[in-house]
Amino acid sequence: MAYGLLGSQSVPPGVTENAVQQAVALGSLSGEEVDAQTFEALFHAVALDPSFQIPIWFASAIAPSGTWIC
């Protein structure tokens, strides 16, 4: 999907690139692959707001840091 968007030049390349970056960030945080439906949702979020980024609170909820000692 990203390749097709970049090739078609129907949207500014920066929008597609930001959507790819957000998908990579989400995939890294969750440890899961980002499917086409999720990428499409990220793309629409970035298209509506080019400064869109995965929220910090979401990142901390997915990838907790530190070790719990009981």
Secondary structure, 3 states (H helix, E strand, C coil): CHHHHHHHCCCCHHHHHHHHHHHHHHHHHHCCCCCHHHHHHHHHHHHHCCCCCCCHHHHHHHCCCCCCCC
